[in-house]
Amino acid sequence: MSKFATFMNTRPVLVADGAMGTMLHKAGLPAGIAPERWNLENPDAVSAIYKAYLDAGADMILTNTFGGTPVRLERDNLHEQAHTVNLVAAQMVCEIVGDRALAIGDIGPTGQILEPLGTLPYAAAVSAFATQAAALAEGGVDAILIETMSDLGEAIAAIEGTRQVTRLPILVTMSFDTKGRTMMGVKPEKAAQTLWDMGVAVIGANCGRTLSETFEAIVKMRATVPEAVLMAKPNAGLPHATGHDLVYDVTPEMMAEYAQRFVAEAGVKIFGGCCGSTPEHIRAVAAVLKNL
């Protein structure tokens, strides 16, 4: 049995980590700089965040590779180093978590819109995701998470690209933030049925606007595919500016209360935090979920 299967089959609920970008900016990452650059130029800062989430009780630590496709890295002139950026991130997580948690290779959107609405050819998207997934797999991750997807077509491209290069389990979460749909108009019901029918290990929702909206999306996914294994990784609410800082209103205690609802009412198997969440949020979530 794989490490991923062992964790999934022996633990009633798994706690995922929280935000990476939020923590990197707190550590001094300048605005406008790709977070993935620090995998190469400031690995100690990235490792410290991995360790903080692990010590907070997370069972899953995501690599700092959300924007790690060559397509997205081109914004920061890092596309030629895409393999190294992802490989190093995976190796760092694996070394830190050991047997204590799962190392999860994180894949986010390319940042471009697929044809015909946009200019990115489907085949180019598949190739970009394959490049990233191959490096993450080489680095030793236990599974691949495709997250914060708005376009179902792009999510499918990411699944296809990943499957071209590895047989690792695949988790897929969409972001529902526009009147109950994704930015590209995808309903939770459509996403759930389409993604689960593709044979991935886990489906769900992450990011979004509020905890309640993400909860509603998860409930709809559960109703559509009752047998699905679900994951939720919502934001800590919406941010507002306080001076030069962005402050999120959801406290660790509030997130922990919602985590219990996600598990008890929607049968979520994996719960973590997205934008605005910190090790304190994950510590509070772990404290309640691991006592259920």
C-alpha positions in Angstrom: 0.0 0.0 0.0 1.3 3.4 -0.9 2.0 6.1 1.7 -0.9 8.1 0.4 -3.3 5.1 0.6 -2.1 4.3 4.1 -2.9 7.9 5.3 -6.2 7.9 3.6 -7.3 4.5 4.8 -6.1 4.7 8.4 -7.1 8.3 9.4 -10.7 9.4 9.6 -9.9 12.9 8.6 -6.7 14.5 7.2 -5.6 18.0 7.9 -4.0 19.9 5.1 -1.7 22.9 5.5 -2.6 26.6 5.1 -1.6 29.4 2.9 1.9 29.5 1.4 1.8 33.0 -0.2 0.5 34.6 2.9 3.3 33.2 4.9 6.0 34.0 2.3 4.9 37.7 2.2 5.1 37.8 6.0 8.6 36.4 5.7 9.6 39.3 3.3 8.8 38.1 -0.2 8.6 41.3 -2.2 5.3 42.0 -4.0 5.4 41.0 -7.7 8.1 38.3 -7.2 7.1 34.7 -8.0 6.9 32.7 -4.7 8.6 29.8 -6.5 11.8 31.9 -6.9 12.5 31.5 -3.3 12.7 27.7 -3.7 16.1 28.5 -5.3 17.1 31.8 -3.7 15.7 31.6 -0.1 15.0 27.9 0.6 15.4 28.4 4.3 12.4 30.7 4.4 10.3 28.2 2.4 11.4 25.3 4.6 10.5 27.2 7.8 6.9 27.5 6.5 6.7 23.8 5.7 8.0 23.0 9.2 5.6 25.4 10.8 2.6 23.7 9.2 3.9 20.3 10.0 4.4 21.2 13.7 0.9 22.7 13.7 -0.5 19.3 13.0 -0.9 19.2 9.2 -1.0 15.7 7.6 -0.4 17.1 4.2 2.2 19.7 3.2 2.0 21.2 -0.3 5.0 22.2 -2.3 5.7 25.9 -3.0 4.9 25.4 -6.7 1.4 26.8 -7.2 2.6 28.8 -10.2 5.2 26.2 -11.2 4.1 25.6 -14.8 6.6 26.9 -17.4 3.7 29.0 -18.8 3.2 30.9 -15.5 6.9 31.0 -14.5 7.6 32.9 -17.8 6.1 36.0 -16.1 9.1 36.0 -13.8 11.6 34.8 -16.4 11.9 31.4 -14.6 10.4 29.2 -17.3 13.7 27.7 -18.3 14.2 26.6 -14.7 10.8 25.1 -14.2 12.1 21.6 -13.7 14.5 22.7 -11.0 12.0 25.0 -9.3 9.6 22.1 -8.9 12.1 19.4 -8.2 13.8 21.4 -5.3 10.4 22.2 -3.8 9.4 18.5 -3.8 12.7 17.4 -2.3 12.5 20.0 0.5 9.0 18.9 1.5 9.8 15.2 1.4 12.9 15.7 3.6 11.0 17.7 6.1 7.9 15.6 6.5 9.5 12.2 6.5 6.9 9.7 7.7 4.9 12.3 9.7 2.9 13.7 6.8 2.2 13.4 3.1 4.2 15.5 0.6 1.8 16.9 -2.0 2.9 18.3 -5.3 1.0 21.5 -5.8 -0.2 22.5 -9.3 -2.2 25.7 -9.9 -3.6 27.3 -13.0 -1.3 28.6 -15.8 -2.7 32.1 -15.5 -3.8 32.0 -19.2 -7.2 31.2 -20.8 -7.4 28.2 -23.1 -8.5 28.5 -26.6 -11.0 29.3 -28.1 -11.8 31.9 -25.4 -8.1 32.6 -24.9 -4.8 32.1 -26.6 -3.4 29.0 -24.9 -3.7 25.9 -27.0 -5.0 22.8 -25.0 -2.0 20.8 -26.1 0.4 23.5 -24.8 -1.4 23.4 -21.4 -1.1 19.7 -21.2 2.6 19.9 -22.0 3.2 22.5 -19.3 1.4 20.5 -16.7 3.3 17.4 -17.7 6.6 19.2 -17.3 5.7 20.4 -13.8 4.2 17.0 -12.6 7.2 15.1 -13.9 9.6 17.2 -11.7 7.3 17.0 -8.7 7.1 13.2 -9.1 10.9 13.0 -9.5 11.2 14.9 -6.3 9.4 12.2 -4.4 5.9 13.6 -3.6 3.2 11.2 -2.5 0.4 12.7 -4.7 -0.4 15.6 -7.0 -3.0 18.3 -6.1 -4.4 20.3 -9.0 -6.0 23.3 -7.3 -7.8 26.7 -7.6 -9.1 25.8 -11.0 -11.8 27.9 -12.6 -11.9 26.4 -16.1 -12.9 22.7 -16.2 -11.0 22.3 -19.4 -7.8 23.5 -17.8 -8.4 21.1 -14.9 -8.8 18.3 -17.4 -5.6 19.4 -19.2 -3.8 19.2 -15.9 -5.1 15.7 -15.2 -4.0 14.6 -18.6 -0.6 16.1 -18.4 0.0 14.6 -14.9 -1.1 11.2 -16.1 1.3 11.3 -19.0 4.3 11.4 -16.6 3.3 9.7 -13.4 0.9 7.2 -11.8 0.7 9.1 -8.5 -2.8 9.8 -7.0 -4.4 13.0 -8.3 -6.5 15.4 -6.2 -8.4 18.2 -7.9 -10.1 21.2 -6.4 -12.0 24.1 -8.1 -12.5 27.6 -6.8 -16.1 28.7 -6.6 -16.2 32.4 -6.1 -18.8 34.0 -8.5 -22.4 33.5 -7.4 -21.8 29.8 -6.6 -19.8 29.2 -9.7 -16.2 29.4 -10.7 -14.9 32.5 -12.5 -15.5 30.6 -15.8 -19.0 29.7 -14.9 -18.6 26.1 -13.8 -21.2 24.9 -11.2 -20.1 22.6 -8.3 -22.4 19.9 -9.6 -20.8 19.9 -13.1 -17.3 19.9 -11.7 -18.0 17.1 -9.3 -19.5 14.8 -11.8 -16.9 15.5 -14.5 -13.9 15.2 -12.3 -15.0 12.1 -10.3 -15.8 10.3 -13.6 -12.2 10.9 -14.6 -11.1 8.5 -11.8 -9.1 11.0 -9.7 -8.6 10.1 -6.0 -10.1 13.3 -4.4 -12.2 16.2 -5.6 -13.3 19.4 -3.9 -13.2 23.1 -3.5 -10.5 25.6 -2.4 -9.8 29.3 -2.2 -13.2 31.0 -3.0 -14.6 34.1 -1.2 -16.0 32.9 2.1 -16.1 29.8 4.2 -19.9 29.7 3.8 -19.7 29.8 0.0 -17.1 27.1 -0.1 -19.2 25.0 2.3 -22.2 25.4 0.0 -20.2 24.3 -3.0 -18.9 21.2 -1.1 -22.5 20.3 -0.1 -23.6 20.4 -3.7 -20.6 18.3 -4.8 -21.5 15.7 -2.1 -25.2 15.6 -3.2 -24.1 15.1 -6.9 -21.6 12.4 -6.2 -22.3 10.8 -2.8 -19.4 8.4 -3.1 -16.8 11.0 -3.8 -13.8 11.6 -1.5 -14.0 15.3 -0.8 -11.4 18.0 0.1 -12.0 21.6 1.2 -9.3 24.2 1.6 -11.1 27.6 2.0 -9.7 31.0 2.4 -9.7 32.7 5.8 -12.5 35.0 4.6 -12.0 38.1 2.4 -9.1 40.4 3.0 -9.2 44.1 3.8 -6.4 46.6 3.8 -5.0 47.8 7.1 -2.2 50.2 6.4 0.2 48.3 4.1 -1.1 44.9 5.2 -3.9 42.6 4.1 -5.9 41.3 7.1 -8.3 38.3 6.9 -11.3 38.3 9.3 -11.6 34.6 9.9 -9.9 33.7 13.2 -8.3 30.3 13.9 -11.3 29.5 16.2 -13.8 30.4 13.4 -12.0 28.2 10.9 -11.9 25.3 13.4 -15.7 25.6 13.9 -16.3 25.5 10.2 -13.9 22.6 9.8 -16.2 20.6 12.1 -19.2 21.5 9.9 -17.4 20.5 6.7 -16.6 17.1 8.2 -19.8 16.4 10.1 -22.3 17.8 7.5 -20.6 17.2 4.2 -18.4 14.3 4.9 -15.1 16.0 3.9 -12.1 13.8 4.2 -9.4 16.5 3.9 -9.6 20.0 5.4 -7.1 22.8 5.3 -6.8 26.5 4.7 -6.1 28.7 1.7 -5.3 32.4 1.4 -5.0 34.2 4.7 -4.7 31.0 6.8 -1.6 30.5 9.0 -0.1 27.8 11.2 -2.3 29.1 14.0 -5.4 28.3 11.9 -4.2 24.8 11.1 -3.3 24.2 14.7 -6.9 25.1 15.7 -8.3 22.9 13.0 -6.1 19.9 13.9 -7.1 20.3 17.5 -10.8 19.7 16.8 -10.6 17.4 13.8 -8.2 14.9 15.4 -10.5 14.5 18.4 -13.6 13.6 16.4 
